[in-house]
Amino acid sequence: MIELGYKDFVSDTFQGFSARVNTPSPIVELLSAKSIAILKTPKIADQLRNDGSEVLASGPDGMRKRIADEVPTWRDIIARAGIKPV
């Protein structure tokens, strides 16, 4: 995109796990801890890095922050592009 003249273009993706609303905190914390432990194992972390991913296992608070940070950006892009639900 930089070569096309979009000097400030930034785009990335992220993946995360989610649970139903009102899932008890102890369950969320357990799932988070187990998921982070798996992502930090050398075999899994190396495979993800070899596939071009950056492993940022930040838990529920990190996921909430990421979503909160993304929403305004994409809300603005969608509005400016005139995208409407079908």
C-alpha positions in Angstrom: 0.0 0.0 0.0 2.9 2.3 0.7 4.1 1.8 -2.9 0.6 2.9 -4.1 0.9 6.2 -2.2 -0.9 5.4 1.0 1.9 6.4 3.3 0.0 6.1 6.6 -1.8 2.8 5.7 -1.9 0.4 8.6 -3.7 -2.9 8.5 -3.4 -6.0 10.6 -5.6 -8.8 11.9 -6.1 -10.4 15.2 -7.6 -13.5 16.5 -9.0 -14.3 19.9 -11.3 -16.5 21.8 -14.6 -15.4 23.1 -17.3 -16.7 25.4 -20.9 -16.1 25.9 -21.9 -13.0 27.8 -22.3 -13.6 31.5 -19.9 -16.6 31.5 -18.7 -16.8 35.1 -15.4 -15.1 35.7 -13.7 -18.2 37.1 -14.5 -20.1 33.8 -13.2 -17.1 31.7 -10.0 -16.9 33.7 -9.5 -20.7 33.5 -10.0 -20.8 29.7 -7.7 -17.7 29.4 -4.9 -19.2 31.5 -5.0 -22.5 29.6 -5.1 -20.8 26.2 -2.2 -18.5 27.1 -0.2 -21.5 28.5 -0.7 -23.3 25.2 0.2 -20.3 23.1 3.4 -19.9 25.0 4.6 -23.4 24.5 7.7 -23.4 22.3 6.1 -25.7 19.7 3.0 -23.7 19.3 4.7 -20.3 19.5 7.3 -21.3 17.0 4.7 -22.6 14.6 2.7 -19.5 14.8 5.8 -17.3 14.2 6.8 -19.5 11.3 3.4 -18.9 9.8 4.0 -15.1 10.1 2.0 -14.5 13.2 3.0 -12.5 16.3 1.9 -14.2 19.5 0.4 -11.6 21.9 -1.4 -13.6 24.5 -3.0 -10.8 26.6 -6.0 -12.4 28.2 -9.5 -11.0 28.6 -8.5 -7.5 29.5 -6.2 -7.3 26.5 -9.0 -8.6 24.2 -11.5 -6.1 25.6 -9.0 -3.2 25.0 -8.2 -4.4 21.4 -11.9 -4.5 20.5 -12.5 -1.1 22.2 -9.6 0.3 20.2 -10.8 -1.2 16.9 -14.4 -0.2 17.0 -14.0 3.6 16.5 -11.6 3.0 13.6 -13.8 0.6 11.7 -17.0 2.6 12.5 -15.4 5.6 10.8 -14.2 3.6 7.8 -17.6 2.0 7.4 -19.4 5.3 7.6 -17.1 7.1 5.2 -17.4 4.2 2.7 -21.2 4.3 3.0 -21.4 0.6 3.8 -24.9 -0.4 5.0 -26.1 -3.7 6.4 -27.9 -6.0 4.0 
